[in-house]
Amino acid sequence: MRICVAGEGAPDRWATRPAMSLGEVDSTQIEARRLADGGAPEGTVVRAEHQTRGRGRLGREWIDERGSALLISIILRPAGEVVRLPQLSLVAGVGVAEGLTEASGLPVTVAWPNDLLIRGLKVAGILAESFPGPGGAGTVVILGIGINVNQTRFAGHLEERATSLAREAGRPFDRERLLAVVLERLESWYRRWAAEGFEPVREAWRRGSATLGQRVAIGQGVEGIAEDLAEDGALLVRTEAGALVRRVATGPAP
């Protein structure tokens, strides 16, 4: 089933609109939710220089260095089957990875369901959250994206697990240009998903995957090898016993 995008076909694509730039906020997700509740249009981008309560998937804390990262949340209003909304994390992963690779020249890969990596180290994360629109009209998705751009040091255990574009390239990057390229690629993939369904996203994700062929945890102490991405976005994992298990991402469906 085709998913419609609010304002589809309009000449003013939202990736070209100015972002709402803020200084320090608790979370861009919270600010974007407030704007969405007030009727802000699809494609509204909220950007901050620093978050005091930044968070990632499963409530994990997102730590940024003031003025060095790209911290944005985007209001989306897709119409269609709610069951398909969790695919948006993968859509965003493909779009953002493509944009970062294009703008930086670095090989950015996607890790299921919502991380972007360079050399196996996390350079960006995605958080998709949804809620009913005002008056129960449709569903609103707030797509949060955090990208380590010019940060060169990471605290504690993150030092061995995270990286930044500047750290990998050995030079700083223009965050304005990065933002423009990332938003353009993200919107392009979002509109393609809306028009063509998940299959093009699935193929692109497979090509850029850092997860397929790797050992992953399924739950309750069970592990297996990530074998493929299902047609609906679930990760297909082959256990040691030979069973093919579906691992489903949580959210953003309400």
DOFIFI-846950 format. One line per field, with one value per residue (C-alpha): residue number from 1; y, z, x. Coordinates in Angstrom, 1 decimal. Layout:
k <- c(NUM / ...) $
north <- c(Y / ...) $
up <- c(Z / ...) $
east <- c(X / ...) $
This chain:
k <- c(1 / 2 / 3 / 4 / 5 / 6 / 7 / 8 / 9 / 10 / 11 / 12 / 13 / 14 / 15 / 16 / 17 / 18 / 19 / 20 / 21 / 22 / 23 / 24 / 25 / 26 / 27 / 28 / 29 / 30 / 31 / 32 / 33 / 34 / 35 / 36 / 37 / 38 / 39 / 40 / 41 / 42 / 43 / 44 / 45 / 46 / 47 / 48 / 49 / 50 / 51 / 52 / 53 / 54 / 55 / 56 / 57 / 58 / 59 / 60 / 61 / 62 / 63 / 64 / 65 / 66 / 67 / 68 / 69 / 70 / 71 / 72 / 73 / 74 / 75 / 76 / 77 / 78 / 79 / 80 / 81 / 82 / 83 / 84 / 85 / 86 / 87 / 88 / 89 / 90 / 91 / 92 / 93 / 94 / 95 / 96 / 97 / 98 / 99 / 100 / 101 / 102 / 103 / 104 / 105 / 106 / 107 / 108 / 109 / 110 / 111 / 112 / 113 / 114 / 115 / 116 / 117 / 118 / 119 / 120 / 121 / 122 / 123 / 124 / 125 / 126 / 127 / 128 / 129 / 130 / 131 / 132 / 133 / 134 / 135 / 136 / 137 / 138 / 139 / 140 / 141 / 142 / 143 / 144 / 145 / 146 / 147 / 148 / 149 / 150 / 151 / 152 / 153 / 154 / 155 / 156 / 157 / 158 / 159 / 160 / 161 / 162 / 163 / 164 / 165 / 166 / 167 / 168 / 169 / 170 / 171 / 172 / 173 / 174 / 175 / 176 / 177 / 178 / 179 / 180 / 181 / 182 / 183 / 184 / 185 / 186 / 187 / 188 / 189 / 190 / 191 / 192 / 193 / 194 / 195 / 196 / 197 / 198 / 199 / 200 / 201 / 202 / 203 / 204 / 205 / 206 / 207 / 208 / 209 / 210 / 211 / 212 / 213 / 214 / 215 / 216 / 217 / 218 / 219 / 220 / 221 / 222 / 223 / 224 / 225 / 226 / 227 / 228 / 229 / 230 / 231 / 232 / 233 / 234 / 235 / 236 / 237 / 238 / 239 / 240 / 241 / 242 / 243 / 244 / 245 / 246 / 247 / 248 / 249 / 250 / 251 / 252 / 253 / 254) $
north <- c(0.0 / 3.4 / 5.9 / 9.5 / 12.4 / 15.6 / 18.3 / 15.8 / 17.4 / 20.8 / 22.8 / 23.9 / 20.7 / 20.9 / 20.1 / 23.6 / 25.4 / 27.1 / 25.0 / 26.4 / 27.0 / 27.0 / 27.2 / 24.9 / 22.8 / 19.8 / 17.8 / 18.7 / 15.9 / 17.7 / 21.0 / 19.4 / 17.7 / 21.0 / 22.5 / 19.5 / 19.9 / 23.5 / 22.4 / 22.9 / 21.6 / 18.4 / 18.9 / 21.4 / 20.9 / 21.8 / 22.2 / 22.8 / 23.5 / 21.4 / 19.1 / 18.6 / 15.6 / 14.1 / 10.5 / 7.6 / 4.4 / 2.5 / 5.6 / 5.6 / 8.9 / 10.8 / 12.9 / 15.7 / 18.3 / 21.8 / 23.3 / 20.3 / 18.0 / 18.1 / 17.7 / 17.8 / 16.6 / 16.6 / 16.6 / 14.0 / 13.4 / 10.2 / 8.8 / 5.1 / 1.9 / 2.5 / -0.9 / 0.4 / 3.4 / 1.5 / 1.3 / 5.1 / 4.4 / 2.4 / 5.0 / 7.6 / 5.5 / 5.0 / 8.7 / 10.1 / 7.6 / 8.5 / 12.2 / 11.9 / 9.8 / 12.2 / 15.3 / 13.8 / 11.1 / 8.7 / 5.2 / 5.4 / 2.1 / 1.3 / -0.9 / -2.3 / -0.7 / 2.9 / 3.4 / 4.8 / 3.6 / 4.3 / 1.4 / -0.2 / 2.9 / 4.9 / 8.3 / 8.9 / 7.7 / 7.9 / 8.0 / 7.9 / 8.5 / 8.8 / 10.0 / 10.9 / 14.2 / 17.0 / 15.9 / 12.4 / 13.4 / 11.0 / 10.1 / 12.4 / 11.0 / 13.0 / 11.8 / 12.7 / 12.5 / 13.1 / 13.2 / 13.5 / 16.0 / 17.8 / 16.2 / 14.7 / 13.3 / 11.0 / 10.4 / 7.0 / 3.9 / 6.0 / 6.5 / 3.0 / 2.9 / 6.2 / 8.4 / 11.6 / 12.8 / 15.0 / 12.3 / 10.0 / 12.5 / 14.4 / 17.7 / 19.7 / 19.9 / 22.7 / 21.7 / 23.9 / 22.1 / 18.7 / 19.6 / 20.7 / 17.5 / 15.2 / 16.8 / 16.6 / 12.9 / 12.1 / 13.8 / 12.1 / 8.7 / 9.5 / 10.5 / 7.4 / 5.2 / 7.0 / 6.5 / 3.1 / 1.3 / -0.3 / -2.4 / 0.3 / 1.2 / -2.5 / -2.9 / 0.2 / -0.9 / -4.3 / -2.7 / -0.4 / -2.8 / -3.3 / -5.8 / -8.6 / -11.5 / -10.4 / -12.1 / -10.3 / -10.9 / -11.9 / -11.9 / -14.1 / -15.1 / -16.3 / -15.2 / -15.8 / -14.5 / -11.6 / -13.2 / -10.7 / -7.8 / -8.9 / -7.2 / -5.3 / -4.2 / -7.0 / -8.4 / -12.1 / -13.9 / -17.6 / -19.2 / -21.9 / -24.3 / -23.4 / -21.5 / -18.3 / -15.7 / -12.3 / -9.5 / -6.6 / -3.0 / -1.1 / 2.1 / 4.5 / 3.1 / 4.3) $
up <- c(0.0 / -0.9 / 2.0 / 1.3 / 2.4 / 3.6 / 1.0 / -1.5 / -4.9 / -3.4 / -5.0 / -1.7 / -0.4 / 3.3 / 3.2 / 1.8 / 4.6 / 7.4 / 10.6 / 13.8 / 15.5 / 19.3 / 21.8 / 24.8 / 25.2 / 27.3 / 24.1 / 20.5 / 20.6 / 23.3 / 21.4 / 18.1 / 19.9 / 21.3 / 17.8 / 16.3 / 18.9 / 17.8 / 14.1 / 12.7 / 9.2 / 8.1 / 7.5 / 10.4 / 11.6 / 15.2 / 15.8 / 19.0 / 19.9 / 23.1 / 24.8 / 28.6 / 28.3 / 25.0 / 24.6 / 22.2 / 21.7 / 24.8 / 26.9 / 26.7 / 27.3 / 24.3 / 25.3 / 23.1 / 23.2 / 23.0 / 19.6 / 18.0 / 16.9 / 14.7 / 16.9 / 15.1 / 15.3 / 12.3 / 12.3 / 9.9 / 9.2 / 7.1 / 6.3 / 5.9 / 7.8 / 11.3 / 11.3 / 8.7 / 10.7 / 12.5 / 9.0 / 9.3 / 11.5 / 8.6 / 6.0 / 8.1 / 8.5 / 4.8 / 4.0 / 6.7 / 6.0 / 2.3 / 3.1 / 5.5 / 3.1 / 0.3 / 2.4 / 4.2 / 1.9 / 4.8 / 4.6 / 6.9 / 7.4 / 9.0 / 12.0 / 12.7 / 13.8 / 14.3 / 14.5 / 11.9 / 12.2 / 10.8 / 11.3 / 13.7 / 15.9 / 16.4 / 14.7 / 14.7 / 16.2 / 15.2 / 17.4 / 15.9 / 18.2 / 17.3 / 18.8 / 17.6 / 15.9 / 17.3 / 17.8 / 16.9 / 13.3 / 11.8 / 13.4 / 13.9 / 14.0 / 15.5 / 14.0 / 16.1 / 14.7 / 16.6 / 14.6 / 16.1 / 13.8 / 15.3 / 18.7 / 19.3 / 22.8 / 24.4 / 28.1 / 29.8 / 28.0 / 24.9 / 24.0 / 22.7 / 21.2 / 19.5 / 16.9 / 15.0 / 11.4 / 12.4 / 14.3 / 11.4 / 8.7 / 10.8 / 10.1 / 11.1 / 9.0 / 8.2 / 10.0 / 7.9 / 4.7 / 6.4 / 7.6 / 4.1 / 2.4 / 5.1 / 5.0 / 1.2 / 1.2 / 4.0 / 2.4 / -0.9 / 0.8 / 2.8 / -0.3 / -2.1 / 0.7 / 0.6 / -3.1 / -3.7 / -0.4 / 1.7 / -1.0 / -2.3 / 1.3 / 2.1 / -0.8 / 0.0 / 3.7 / 2.7 / 0.6 / 3.4 / 6.4 / 9.2 / 10.8 / 8.2 / 8.8 / 12.4 / 15.7 / 17.4 / 20.6 / 20.2 / 23.8 / 26.9 / 26.3 / 22.8 / 20.0 / 16.2 / 12.9 / 11.3 / 7.9 / 6.2 / 6.4 / 6.1 / 3.7 / 6.7 / 8.2 / 10.8 / 11.2 / 10.4 / 12.6 / 12.3 / 15.7 / 16.5 / 16.5 / 12.9 / 13.5 / 11.6 / 14.1 / 13.5 / 15.6 / 15.4 / 16.2 / 18.8 / 17.8 / 16.5 / 16.1 / 18.9) $
east <- c(0.0 / 1.3 / 1.9 / 1.0 / 3.2 / 1.5 / 2.2 / 3.6 / 4.3 / 4.7 / 7.5 / 9.0 / 10.6 / 11.1 / 14.8 / 15.4 / 13.5 / 15.5 / 15.7 / 14.4 / 17.8 / 17.9 / 20.8 / 20.6 / 17.4 / 16.5 / 15.7 / 14.9 / 12.4 / 10.4 / 10.6 / 9.5 / 6.6 / 5.5 / 5.5 / 3.7 / 1.0 / 0.6 / 0.1 / 3.7 / 3.8 / 5.6 / 9.3 / 9.7 / 13.3 / 14.3 / 18.0 / 20.0 / 23.6 / 23.4 / 20.9 / 20.8 / 18.4 / 19.3 / 18.2 / 18.4 / 16.5 / 15.2 / 15.7 / 19.5 / 21.3 / 22.7 / 25.7 / 26.9 / 29.7 / 28.3 / 28.6 / 30.2 / 27.3 / 24.3 / 21.2 / 18.0 / 14.4 / 12.0 / 8.2 / 6.8 / 3.1 / 2.9 / -0.5 / -1.1 / -0.8 / 0.5 / 2.2 / 4.7 / 5.9 / 8.8 / 10.4 / 11.1 / 14.1 / 15.6 / 14.5 / 16.3 / 19.4 / 19.8 / 19.2 / 21.5 / 24.3 / 24.1 / 24.2 / 27.1 / 29.1 / 28.4 / 29.4 / 32.4 / 33.8 / 33.8 / 32.4 / 29.3 / 27.4 / 24.0 / 23.5 / 20.1 / 17.9 / 19.0 / 22.8 / 25.3 / 28.9 / 32.4 / 34.8 / 32.3 / 32.2 / 29.0 / 29.0 / 25.2 / 22.0 / 18.3 / 15.2 / 11.7 / 8.8 / 5.1 / 1.9 / -1.7 / -2.0 / -4.1 / -7.7 / -6.7 / -6.1 / -3.5 / -0.1 / 2.8 / 6.3 / 9.2 / 12.4 / 15.4 / 19.0 / 22.2 / 25.5 / 29.0 / 30.6 / 33.5 / 33.8 / 37.3 / 37.0 / 34.5 / 34.0 / 34.4 / 33.3 / 32.2 / 35.9 / 36.1 / 32.6 / 32.0 / 33.7 / 33.0 / 33.5 / 36.3 / 38.1 / 37.9 / 38.9 / 41.4 / 39.8 / 36.7 / 33.6 / 31.2 / 28.0 / 25.8 / 26.8 / 26.5 / 23.0 / 21.9 / 23.1 / 21.8 / 18.3 / 18.2 / 19.1 / 16.7 / 13.8 / 14.6 / 14.5 / 11.4 / 9.5 / 10.7 / 9.5 / 6.1 / 5.8 / 7.4 / 7.2 / 9.9 / 11.7 / 14.1 / 15.0 / 15.6 / 18.0 / 19.9 / 20.1 / 21.4 / 24.2 / 25.3 / 24.7 / 27.2 / 24.9 / 24.4 / 26.7 / 27.4 / 26.5 / 23.7 / 21.7 / 18.0 / 17.0 / 17.0 / 20.6 / 20.0 / 22.3 / 22.6 / 24.0 / 22.1 / 21.1 / 18.8 / 16.4 / 12.7 / 10.3 / 8.8 / 12.1 / 12.5 / 16.0 / 16.2 / 18.6 / 19.8 / 20.3 / 22.8 / 20.0 / 19.2 / 16.0 / 15.3 / 14.1 / 12.5 / 13.9 / 11.5 / 12.4 / 10.3 / 8.5 / 7.6 / 4.1 / 1.9) $
